[in-house]
Structures are given as structure tokens and as C-alpha cells.
Amino acid sequence: MTRPIVGIISNFTLLNDEYPVHTGGVMNMDAIAQVSGCMPLLIPADPAHVSVPELMAQCDGFLLTGGRPNVHPEEYGEEPTEAHGDFDRARDAIALPLVRACVEAGQPFLGICRGFQEVNVAMGGSLYPEIRDLPGRMNHRMPPDGTLEEKFEIRHKVSLSKDGVFHRIFEAEEVMTNTLHGQGIKDAGPRIVIDGVADDGTPEAIYVKDAPGFSASVQWHPEWNAQDDPVSRPLFTAFGEAVKAFAQARKTRHLQNA
Ligand SMILES: N[C@@H](CCC(=O)NCCCC(=O)O)C(=O)O
């Protein structure tokens, strides 16, 4: 039996500073294959290569991965400044309409870090360019130097809404997470529910109100140590179950209409 397919939204990278490639972290693939129980398929996030309807037809769910470049502020009605850093307009052009199409169709997605920010922007929200510059906020960026273990180290608490979506997934009202981001949610989109926050008030866990499918998204990186981490594992398991249910329902519909 074939596994349901999870499209992994890639990042544009210049290999050796010159050779253009679409990349996806192996830890994302491991999490989807080994914890969610689905087949990971790397998606070139560029409308020159793929369209949203094609992706929706071929994949059963999507992992909106982390990525260094920031969502372009024009997507939420602001002018770019130096503080906004680098962009990936091709990924914006695929990921943002893909989120809206998935919400509409009830197709599951899991947003991680940049992916979490994409979900908020796609649903009408905005972002701060650099949250460590805001009064009372801590630095959520990874240490600039050090090993991968040090960069992905568990660094802060996230408090979850009682009886909310994430409380039910984790069976806990507080979880400990890593943190590797500079931006953060400014205004939440009208249907974005902030279901988890860090101690400094930074939104960390969201979902889309009344979305018919799985839409949980997190500002941290659960793909790190996904098999063993007590927070990552239930999140990828819940996502996998949602993708399997969506794939099965779609198959049943196709058979009924054949
Ligand atoms: N650009 C955003 C999102 C940060 C993010 O996704 N970081 C992960 C980077 C992982 C990598 O380098 O591949 C921000 O800084 O807020």
C-alpha cells in the first residue's frame, strides 16, 4: 500500500554560492517519513515550476518548512526596510495561495517557523521585522555560532490555551521548545487563533479558526529530534493522522464518483 504524500515546501539556495537549487532539510523528511508515516516529496516553491492546483491534486498534505528569507512585507501592506532582510518572492507566490487553498479545501498543513509566519500572512495578518528590538521581548534567534545541537537546543517555555488544539495534542498546558527566528506575529489574521505564547508574549502556536482540516502551526522547529522529543513526536503524529484521514476520504470520494 502506498503512503499518503506530504509536499515539503523547499527553500531556494545557491549551492557553493553559485549553483541554484531547491533544498529541504533531511530532518523534515525524517519527521514526515518516520513519525507522520507519510511519503515526503520535496516541492520546488516557485510558480515557474509548479501551480497550487497541481500541488493540491498530487499531495495529501503540506509541510510549510522553516527558511531564512522573510515573507515580503508587501504581502501584508508594508514597505520593505533594511530590517526586513532577505526575501524569497517565488516561495511567497506558492506558499501564501497554497495556505488559502488548503484552508478552503480542508487539506492538512503544518507550518514551521517561516511556514508559521506564512500562515498568518496568508490569512491577513502581519509580522514584526525583528522582535528582539521590541520592549520586553527576548532574543528568539539561534546562537550565530556553535554546533547544530546548540542551535536547536531547547530554550524556552510555551504556554498553551487550556483545552485548546495544542493542549489536546501535547496533553500538557506548557511545553519546552527550541527557537530560531527573528520575526514574529504583529497582527494575527482575522481567523488566526493564537493558542500558545512564550513568556515574553511572542505568539508560538496558532491554528486557523473553523478550518475544516489540520492547520496547526508553530514558531519553533519540531523537526529537530522529531522521533524522540516529547513535543515534536505528538505534533508530527497528529499531522500524519490528519493527512491519512484526508487521503482516505479523497480516495473514497473518487471511488464513489467513478
Ligand atoms: N525568516 C524567518 C523565519 C526563520 C526560520 O524559518 N528559521 C529557520 C531557518 C532554518 C534554515 O536556515 O534553514 C525569521 O527569521 O523569523
The ligand as a Gaussian input file, in Angstrom:
#p B3LYP/6-31G(d) Opt

LIG

0 1
 N       12.938000      34.142000       8.364000
 C       12.112000      33.998000       9.483000
 C       11.916000      32.533000       9.670000
 C       13.037000      31.875000      10.402000
 C       13.190000      30.441000      10.090000
 O       12.362000      29.782000       9.476000
 N       14.357000      29.975000      10.505000
 C       14.789000      28.694000      10.163000
 C       15.987000      28.774000       9.345000
 C       16.435000      27.405000       9.075000
 C       17.345000      27.407000       7.911000
 O       18.262000      28.194000       7.892000
 O       17.109000      26.607000       7.017000
 C       12.609000      34.649000      10.761000
 O       13.808000      34.834000      10.968000
 O       11.750000      34.971000      11.582000

